Amino acid sequence: MININKINRGLFLSASILSLGLLAISAQAQTPTEIQAALDAAHAKYLDLEEGANADYIPALAAVDPKIYGIALVTTDGKVYTAGDIESEVSIQSISKVFTLAKVFDEQGPDAVLNTIGADATGMRFNSIVSIEWSQKGLGGPEMNSLVNPGAIATTSMVKGESRDEIWNSILSYYSEFAGRQLSVNEEVFKSEADTNQRNQAIAYLDYAYGYIKDEPMRATDIYTEQCSVNVNAKDLAIMAGTLANAGKNPVTGKQVMKSDHVPELLAVMATAGLYDDSGKWLFRTGLPAKSGVGGGIIAVSPGKFGIAVISPRLDAAGNSVRAQKAITDISVALHGNPLEVKVR
């Protein structure tokens, strides 16, 4: 018997990808030589670029070597391509929001997030408190979003577990399955963030006041702070992105990490809010769902093809890595074509 729900699901996924310009600009598969050449060219082109500056509102991030610059791309058939420094680790920061959201999707379904936190881009700074106020029904403002701090802390509070340790171990294990290796926390960054996260504590209490967090707002803030402090390198992030490109199945380990049915909604949220204030500009230029972190990483997903990641700590005014944006854009154009030149036939 034909499963109409699965067909509709497939049509939805195809339409989502097409709307991002990905089917139209990825008709031909690239050879390994072409993929490696694209990475090498982007790495060489921006190697000496010194625009931007490390995040300094978290003291430990200001001390990270700004010269770190690594690129990795993982295809859905498990091939790994790299250029530059893929050994140095940085804290994952806001990229973690994607994978905690994925976990909540898997545990409770996407509607549990859509009907409480929301999925619209807020149009505000990533740590805006105003967005919580405006998200109240009847005020006419935007919803919150799990990829900016108010929604992200609330999303972390939704992860199931009987104790802090159980919740945290569940999150870290899930991240590690995406990366294909056991990840760990950068304790220096965790302490530095915990000592300076008073704004996030205020956000959590406001979330709690309005019912977005049901209990223990400070526990949610502490776990959220720890998830942002997980160490990753460029290859880790590319495998994590590649898992999303491969419908939730890690292309290197072969493990189905995330339920495939939930991937389209996750990519949709990444497309609308993945690069803070500049999410629209990013999607306009690349057509790729993506997520950045103030540690200097950016991941991007070409559904059905590959995941890509770049780490470079110098950020622009919106909090996104300067070199990572430029490198991924160049690689996307080299492998997909320019999304702005796509013609509808």
C-alpha positions, 0 to 999 in steps of 0.5 A: 500500500502506498504511504501518502504521508511519506509521499507528502513528506518527500514532496515537502522536502523536495519543495523546501530544497528547491525553494533554496535553489539547491536542486536547480543549481546542483544538477551535476555531481562534482568529482573529488578533485573538483571538491578538493580544489574548491576547498584549497582555493578558498583556503588560500584566498582568505588565508591572510585576511585579518578582518574582524575580531575575536568575541571579547564579551566572554574573556576566554574567547578573546584569548583564542588564536585568531589565526586558526583557519580550517575548512572541512567538507563531508559528502553524504557518501562519507568522503571527507575533504579538508584544507588548513587547520582541522586539528585546533579546537574551539568552543561550539557556542551557538552552533550547539543550538541546532543539535539541542533543537534536533534532540527536542524534535526527536524526543517530542516532535517539531510541533512541541517547539513550534507551538511554544517557542516558535520558528520565526526569525525575531529580527533582533539581536541574538540575546535580545530580551525585548523579543521575549516580551514581544512574543506574548500573544496579542502584542503583535510582535515576532515569535521567539526562535530556538537559534537565538538565546531566549528560545535556545535556553527554553529549548535546552530546558525541554530536553528530557531527564530526571537530573542535571547530570542525566540531561547533560549526559544525554545532550553531550552523547547526542552531539558526539553521535553527530560528530562521530567521536566523543566530544568534551567540554572546554572547562576554561570556556565554561567557567568564563561563560558561567562567570559572565552570563548574567544576561542569559540568567535574566533571559532565563528568568523572563522565560520562566515568568512567561512559561517558556521554561517550566521549572529550574531556569538556572539549571537550564541556563547552566546546561545551556552554557555548558553545551556552548562550551563543547570543543570541536574542530572543523572536521567535527562540525563538517561531519555534524553538518554532513549528518543533517545533509544525509537525512540524520544519518552520520555518513562516516559512522553509518549511525542514524542519529536523528529521525529523518522525518524531522530534518526538513523542519530543522533545516528550515529554522537554520535557513531563517535564523542561522546567522543572527541578524544577517541570516537573510543576507546569507541565504540570499547569497548561498541558498544554504541552511547554516548556523554560526557560533561566536567561537568562530565556526560556521556550518552549512548544509547542502541537503542530499550532497554535503555538510561543510564547516569552517573555523576562523575566530575573527567575527564581523559586527553581527557575530559571524566569522568573516573568513568562514562566510567568505570561504563557504560562499566561494565553495558553494558557488564553485560546487553549486553555481551562483544561486542569484543566477539560477533561471527558472525554466 
